[in-house]
Amino acid sequence: MSATSETKRPVPPDIRARKGGTPLVMLTAYTTPVARLVDPHCDMVLVGDSVGMVLHGLPSTLGVTMEMMILHGQAVARGLDRAMMVVDMPFGSYEEGPDQAFRNAARLMSETGAGAVKLEGGAHMAPTIGFLTQRGIPVMAHIGLTPQAVNTLGGYRVQGRGEDADRIRHDAGAVAAAGAFSVVLEKVPDALSAEITRAVDIPTVGIGASASCDGQVLVVDDMLGLFTAFRPKFVKRYAELGEEADRAIAAYAAEVRARTFPGPEHVFGEEPQRK
């Protein structure tokens, strides 16, 4: 049962139980107002490290800090009543080893109220995923294109084509066996994504993957069209709010310069004198 038809907020076992059922709906949010908008419609809301690029103007996710993720996680938590919140672990907060990962994951969960954390990496991160899940920290895995490793991967390229498909298959099996309750497949070919979805016993959440995945996730700013020049192939624009905002701001600027705003209805007169 989806979060939109049940008042009880889902927890990771509920998400895992959705394997093969009604597709899971997930969007990002970084602020309280946006969290309130997406909450009625989503099963999960991701406080993604994409916040660094979307809201802070960073060139990649590599400059995102724990403090940033906690701040935005706390803001999103204030806007959620129904959806489960998942918070990304930022670059450098877990790669050193399981002990470092546990300290930072525990901090993220305790200071934000997140239902789970998400970390990037396949087979090489399986021991860390196992360490966390054995200690009560639910983990959403993330394989395929892993933006924190973009420099190693050689850019934002599709992963798993040709002979590279075996690596992605192995990663998916490894994170599932380690105890992840779900796994994001990013920029993985359609047929391979569908194959992995059939093969693993945890839900797959696609972004630039396949409609056959057990769920989908998008960056909310992308699907709302808030960026007029950024159009990834895997994003469907459900609105063009960037263009609408540009027109509205231009109209405001023109009226200010023409002194037609504020009008009489927007200003205040003298208080009527009492007799």
N, C-alpha and C positions, 0 to 999 in steps of 0.2 A: 504494500500500500504506500502511495507517495505521500510526501510531507504536505502536499497541498490538500489532501483529503483526510488528514489525521492530525489532531491537535498535538499529540505527543511528538516531541522532537526526536528524529531518528538518531540512533547511535551506530557505531561501526558494524556491530552484528546485524542490525537491520539493513544496512546498505549491502553487506555481503549476501544477505538472504535474497536480495533482489536479482541475483544472478539469473539471467535468462528470462526475467519477467518484464514488466513495464519499464521502458528505458529511464535511466536516471537523468535528471536535469541538474546541471551545475553551471553557475556563472561566477565570475569574479566580482568582488566588491572591495572597496578600500575606505569607504566613508559611511557614516551613519545614514544619511539620506538615501544613498544608493542601496544600502543593505535593506532598508525598508521597502524599496521598490521591488527588489528581486525576491525577497523572503517569501511572499505568498505563492510564488510560482516554482521555486526550486527545492530539490531534495537536499542539496549541499551548496554552500557558498564558499568559494575559495578566496582567501586573502593571499593573493599571489605575489611573489617577489617581482612580478611585472609592474607592481606599483612604482618601482624605481624609474621605469621608462615612461609609464603612463602619467604619473602625477609629479614626479621629481625631475623629469627631463634628462635622466641618465642615459648614456649610450647603450647600456646593456644592464642585465640584472646583477652584475658582479659587484657593484658598489653598494648594494642594499645591505643594511646592518640589522642585527637583532633588535636594536632599539626601534628602528623603523617598522619592523614587522609587528612588534608588540604594540606600538602606538596605533597602527592601522587595525590590528586585530581587536584592540579594545574598542575602537570606534565602530567597527562592523558589528561586534557583539551587542552593542547598544541598540542596533536596529533589527535584530533577529528575534523572532518568536517561534518560528516553525522549522527552519532549515538548520542542518548541522553545519557548523563552521569548521573548515579545514584551513590551517595556516602553513604556508611554505616555510621551510627552514632555509635561511639564506646561505649563500656561498661562504664557505669557511667555517660554518657553525657545526659541521658534523663529519667532514671528510677525514679528520685526523684519526678518528677511531670511535668505537662504541661508547667509551666513557664520556668523551666530549659531546657526542651526539645526545646521550642521555641527559647530561646537565642542561644543554640548551633546549632540548625538546620539553623537558620537565618545566623549564622556565617559561617557554612559550605557552604551554597549556595552563599552567597555574596563573599566569599574569593576564591571559586573554580569555580563558574559559573555553578554548577550542575543544572540539570533540575529537580531533586528530591532527597530526602533522603530515606534511608531504615532503618527501625528499627525492632527489634525482639520483639515478644510477641503477644499473642492473645487477648482474651477478656479483660484481665486486663490492656492492653495498649490501648483499644478502646477510652477511654476518651482523652488520649493524642493525638491519631491520629486525632480525631475530632477537638481538639483545634488547632492543626497545620494546618489542611486543611482549617479550617474556617478563618485562617489568612494568607492564600496564600502560604503555603508550601506543595507541593505535597508529599505524602507518599506512598512508597512501603512497604507493610507489609511483615512479615516473620514468619511463624508458622511451627509446626512440631518439628523437631530437631532444636533448637536455640542454636548455639554454645556458645553464651555468658552465657547461663544457663547450660552449660554442667555439672557443679558440682552438681547442683540441680537435673538434669535429670539422673544422675548416669552414665554418659559416652555418647559416640557418638552412641546411640542406635536408632533403628527404633521407631518412635512414631505413635500411633494410632492403635495398634493391639488390638483385642478383645474389651473389654468394654471401653478402652481408646479412641476408635474411636469417641465417643460422644464428648469428649473434643476437638478434632481437628475440628469436624464439627461446634461446637459452636464457636471456635476461628475464623474459616473462615467466618462465618456469621457475627460475631461481627466486624471484621476489615473492611469487605465490607460495612456494615451499617454505620460505623464511617467515611467513606469517602476515604479509601485507593483506589488508582487507579489500583492497582494490588497486588497480594500476592504470595510470594515464598512459595512453599511447599517442605520442605526438609526431606528426609528419611521418607516419608509417604507411606504406602502400595499402590500398584498399583490400586486396586479396589476402595479404599477410596479416592485416589487422583482424579480418574475419576468421582466419585460421587460428590465430592466437586466442581470440574470444572463445572459439569452440574448445580449445585445448586446455585452458586454465580454469580452475574452479572458483576464481574470484571475478568480480565485475571488472570489465575493461571500460575505461572512459576515454573516448576519442576526441582528439583535436587535430584536424587534418589527417584523419585516419579513415574509418569506415562507418557507414550507417548501421552495420552489423554489430558494432560495439554495444555493450550493455548500457551505455550512457554517453552523453556529450558534454563538453565544457567549452566555453568561449570567454574571451575577455569582453566584459560588458561594454566597454568603450568602443571596441571594434564593431560589435554587432549593432550598436546604436548609431554608428557612423559619426562619432565625435571627432575622428581624425579624417580630414578631407583628402589627405595625400597618401594615407596608409591603407592599402587594400590587399591583404594576403589572400591567396587563392582559396584557402580553406574557410574564410569568413564569409557568411551571408549577412548582408546589411539588411536589418529589419526596420531601420529608420535611417534618416540622413540628418541627424541632429546638428552635426557640425555646420552644414549648409544653412539650416534654419537659424542657428545661433549667429552665423555671420551676417545674415540678412537683418536679424533683429538688432544686432550691435551697430550695424551700418545705419539703420533707421534712427536709432537713438542718437548717434553722433551727428547725423544731419539735422535733427530737430534741435539739439543743443546749440549747434552753430547758427541755426536760423532763429533762435530764441522762441521757438514754438513749443518747447518743453522746458520747464513745466508750464502747463496751461492753468487757467483760473481754477479748474477743479483739483489741481494738485498743490495749491498753496493755501495758506491760512490768512484769514482776515482778522480784524480786531475783535476782541471779545465784546459781545453786546453789553452795554452799560446797564447795570441793575438800577431800578427805580426804588 
